[in-house]
């Protein structure tokens, strides 16, 4: 039975909700905090920030990551920046405006109260990071510098060259290191969470695989926080790291947590185009490049001249033409789709025809090479190493690539999933970005959840009590561990003929072609059938080498791909059920005469959250209606 | 572009073989990979090899990698005798095959150093770096205690210097390249970064003593100014940071900080 979900949004005026809620959250006294154990899975901005802050407060924290050290969580790869409504540039920014831009950017498919809280907390994040020694870019006068990102008309993005994610993550890592030394946080690197343990309806622990020895291990706690990132590698080729996976959140879904808006994926407009079938990933070129780079294609289809030989009059700066108000800085979903439109019309460039130019010639003329190098030098170097071409002289070639997933586990205002005691933070949850995330907002959400929201709401959960201690001897732990063990033994036992990568590649092709930048009913129905067939084939024909009790990267990947083969189907089902276009979800059947996304607010102004009903059973789609009391819902326009 | 055939001489070592027995039990094994394209990355060539080995029923070569765009610091191989390969300013994952010749033989080894025990094949344990960081590589600033971020202006040049040092990715190439297996560039980068900023000022002396003390305890060697670390560093961290680390150490020692706690002497 489909039901209406309650997000437990506090009452009262929007601007007061979080303050009042903090006041209403019961507290745990300092001396009692060490009696509570909290498991945090993930060490990125959300997970690491939550673990360190809970540690500072005095809780006993167990923090897990698949990387060999917490400093390598995938937040590290974020390039461009982090938004905050500081209004240091005096250009009219405010909490209200960041809130408005984010809700509009998400195409009116995010939850007002969450976005407002995010916007309020944004300022404290910058303060905290500076206090921790994050070397943000500065002006000569010593104050912080800002730049612009897509979908906004103010400069509110703080940055550390093209390595903002790295610097914020190193801030988190340093805070974590301090807590490890203080004994409040115990770190478990090279540990992969493979299942969630639920006892009497509450999340009480996890089962992990030690990735060095292959040993299965159990950990019990009073609450569990998942901050394991997004699931873009379901497309195989994405800008994500090769170890990014959906496994933790997917296992939680199969234990009863609802999965919200799985079809909301962000295809980033500016990645280095795919070069060949051997490729293991796509490399992002930061959105910040669109501050100074101009996107164009030749006006004539099939024009194979070198870019320098195409005169100005024969170039189409398609974003500037279609969206004069925002120009090259339209939001990502719009820029990505516009590039696809040009390439589909035969105007794409490069060997494959699936690329457009991002040109810095004007910026270099206006600012000089040194200024451009100071802003984007590291990105230009990366580009040159991969493409063997110099973007100071020849325009970059770029094409959209899967980058971020707005969907994730459903959480209420407290970031608590439908399993009590299971909290979900950062990209792993669905809550703040609606159908499209604006640039520089992922780092903001990760830090807000990790430093500020999780510590408060987890304390509230623990303080309310009523859940006695559970140890790993509890039979539920044994049962879950047995299941996990059987699953991994089964993967090894198939001994088929095709590698894990073969299947992952095939899945990625189906997802990109049919559940990618443009979707339609026929394609989605085909995708569902093809993914089912692929999954069936996987468990009969995959070849996983080595043993369970060993360092075995192929086995790790085998487990993750098995989960992607299930998640992909749910993404297609969600995309099929959402008979509208909104943000990054573009259904070919639903667009305006100009080719823009056409929402159906009457029937789809809601979050779709899916409930697992058992393998082979159809999942149930529940809804959380979205109510806009403070913002006027309009057709999104950047013209 | 034309396909190449590449011969690889790869260090193979089973898990659990102790440090003492590394020399006797680990060994180089020869492999040949065909249909390598110049635009492929070096790790994609290893992927291709592993696909082939898996299909043939052999054990794939274990190696670490994650972001594959040079920022996470996970990957790290000694390629043709040089940490992160022959090209300057790149990580292993950024090395492209166009830098090698058709038919070339390439040796591939893990980052070797006493404090980086080999876990399996090309995978090493670098948690010693985490333990050094835990001694003092942070500013003590609890969440909620921060003043407005523009309250303390920081000269742009200092912020830029701090950023130069902070761009260290913790890959460990500096240790692998150093004849003494010193971690001075890694430790110096963190101490330097924080020394350029007003935040954490009260902890500077103590930080230097504690981090350097832990570096010694982990078994990393001393710096004798070879400069190999700077040469292989994918992020161009300057050895100036080592000089600065020494100054911080002396200031800390002379400043009356607890040297015993730092060094364990």
Interface residues (C-beta under 8 A of the other chain):
Chain A: X53 X56 X67 X68 X69 X70 X71 X72 X74 X76 X77 X86 X88 X124 X126 X127 X128 X129 X130 X131 X132 X133 X135 X136 X137 X138 X139 X140 X141 X142 X143 X144 X160 X161 X163 X165 X166 X167 X170 X173 X174 X175 X177 X178 X180 X181 X187 X189 X212 X213 X241 X242 X243 X275 X276 X278 X279 X280 X281 X283 X284 X381 X382 X385 X386 X388 X451 X452 X455 X497 X499 X501 X543 X545 X546 X550 X551 X552 X553 X554
Chain B: X15 X37 X39 X40 X41 X43 X44 X47 X48 X50 X51 X53 X54 X55 X57 X58 X59 X60 X62 X64 X65 X66 X67 X68 X69 X70 X71 X72 X73 X74 X89 X90 X94 X96 X98 X119 X120 X123 X125 X126 X127 X129 X130 X133 X134 X135 X137 X138 X139 X140 X141 X142 X143 X144 X145 X146 X147 X148 X149 X150 X152 X153 X154 X155 X156 X159 X160 X162 X163 X166 X167 X169 X170 X193 X194 X196 X197 X199 X200
